[in-house]
Amino acid sequence: MPSLSPAPFVGAAGRFAPTALYDPVMALTMREGAWRSKLVAQVAEDAPEHVVEIGCGTGSVTRRLVAAVPDARVTASDIDPDILSRAARKSADLDIEWLLAPATGLPIADDTADAVVCSLVLHHLDPEPKAAALAEARRVLKPGGRLHVADWGMPRDPVEGLAFTGLRLLDGWGRTRQHATGALPALLRGAGFDGVVTHHRFRTAWGALELLSAEAPQ
Ligand SMILES: C[S@@+](CC[C@H](N)C(=O)[O-])C[C@H]1O[C@@H](n2cnc3c(N)ncnc32)[C@H](O)[C@@H]1O
C-alpha cells in the first residue's frame, strides 16, 4: 500500500474529531444495523461478480458486502491511508482488496465493476469533486451495472433540520449544501445514470439518511 495520500480530504469523523472516534460514534448514533444491511441487500440483489467501494472508511460496509456476496471480488478504496490501515486490520480475516485512491481517480479499468458502493462519502466532497466522483463511478461500472449510494437527504421537519445542521458544521457547509436541498437524485442523473431510485430513508441523530441506486447506461 503506498504511503502518500494524493490530495487533501475531510476525514471520516469530520473536520475536528479524530478518526478513532468514528466507529464508536457511528455505533451510538446512526442505527447502523438497519441501514447498512439494507444497503448491502440492495447490492446483493444483482449478484455482482466485482464490487468496488469508494471511501470505505473503517470498512463497516465492506465487511457486510463480503458476507452478502461471498463469491464476489470486493475492492475497497479510500483516500486516507490511516483509515485504510484501520479497515484492513479490522477485516484481516476477510478477502478484500484495499486500494489507496481518491474517489475522483480510481486505478480501475473502464467498464469492469458490476456494482459501485458509496456510503457516506459524497457529502465529504465539494460540488466539483462530487460530480467528478460520480463520473468516475460511472466510468468503472459495466453498462447496466449499479451505483449504490447512502448519503444525506433533505431534512423534512425542524428536528431533522437541526440534526443535519450539526452534521454540516462538522463536515462543511458547501460540501453538504446539495444534500440539504435534496439534489442527490438530480446529481446522479446529471452524471449520466439512468433509473435513479431512492429505496429507503432513515431518521438518524445527524439527519435523514437515504439509500439510492442508479444504473450505468447500457
Ligand atoms: C463518513 S466516512 C464514511 C466511511 C464508510 N464508507 C462508512 O459508511 O462508514 C467518509 C470517508 O470518505 C473518505 N473520503 C473523503 N474524501 C475522499 C475522497 N476525495 N476520495 C475517497 N475517499 C474520500 C474519508 O477518508 C472517509 O473514510
The ligand as an SDF file (V2000), in Angstrom:
LIG
                    3D

 27 29  0  0  0  0  0  0  0  0999 V2000
  -18.0130    9.4400    6.7760 C   0  0  0  0  0  0  0  0  0  0  0  0
  -16.7560    8.3800    6.1950 S   0  0  0  0  0  0  0  0  0  0  0  0
  -17.6780    7.0110    5.5340 C   0  0  0  0  0  0  0  0  0  0  0  0
  -16.9200    5.7270    5.6760 C   0  0  0  0  0  0  0  0  0  0  0  0
  -17.6880    4.4720    5.2600 C   0  0  0  0  0  0  0  0  0  0  0  0
  -17.9960    4.4680    3.8470 N   0  0  0  0  0  0  0  0  0  0  0  0
  -18.9270    4.2740    6.0770 C   0  0  0  0  0  0  0  0  0  0  0  0
  -20.0080    4.0780    5.5220 O   0  0  0  0  0  0  0  0  0  0  0  0
  -18.8070    4.2840    7.3120 O   0  0  0  0  0  0  0  0  0  0  0  0
  -16.1990    9.2010    4.7250 C   0  0  0  0  0  0  0  0  0  0  0  0
  -14.9950    8.5220    4.1020 C   0  0  0  0  0  0  0  0  0  0  0  0
  -14.7320    9.1460    2.8500 O   0  0  0  0  0  0  0  0  0  0  0  0
  -13.3330    9.2430    2.7090 C   0  0  0  0  0  0  0  0  0  0  0  0
  -13.0630   10.3100    1.7450 N   0  0  0  0  0  0  0  0  0  0  0  0
  -13.1350   11.6440    1.9270 C   0  0  0  0  0  0  0  0  0  0  0  0
  -12.7910   12.2920    0.8040 N   0  0  0  0  0  0  0  0  0  0  0  0
  -12.4910   11.3270   -0.1110 C   0  0  0  0  0  0  0  0  0  0  0  0
  -12.0580   11.3510   -1.4680 C   0  0  0  0  0  0  0  0  0  0  0  0
  -11.8770   12.5020   -2.1110 N   0  0  0  0  0  0  0  0  0  0  0  0
  -11.8490   10.1850   -2.0930 N   0  0  0  0  0  0  0  0  0  0  0  0
  -12.0420    8.9950   -1.4450 C   0  0  0  0  0  0  0  0  0  0  0  0
  -12.4270    8.9140   -0.1640 N   0  0  0  0  0  0  0  0  0  0  0  0
  -12.6620   10.0560    0.4880 C   0  0  0  0  0  0  0  0  0  0  0  0
  -12.8180    9.5370    4.0920 C   0  0  0  0  0  0  0  0  0  0  0  0
  -11.4530    9.2220    4.2200 O   0  0  0  0  0  0  0  0  0  0  0  0
  -13.7170    8.6370    4.9280 C   0  0  0  0  0  0  0  0  0  0  0  0
  -13.1530    7.3730    5.1190 O   0  0  0  0  0  0  0  0  0  0  0  0
  1  2  1  0
  2  3  1  0
  2 10  1  0
  3  4  1  0
  4  5  1  0
  5  6  1  0
  5  7  1  0
  7  8  2  0
  7  9  1  0
 10 11  1  0
 11 12  1  0
 11 26  1  0
 12 13  1  0
 13 14  1  0
 13 24  1  0
 14 15  1  0
 14 23  1  0
 15 16  2  0
 16 17  1  0
 17 18  1  0
 17 23  2  0
 18 19  1  0
 18 20  2  0
 20 21  1  0
 21 22  2  0
 22 23  1  0
 24 25  1  0
 24 26  1  0
 26 27  1  0
M  CHG  2   2   1   9  -1
M  END
$$$$
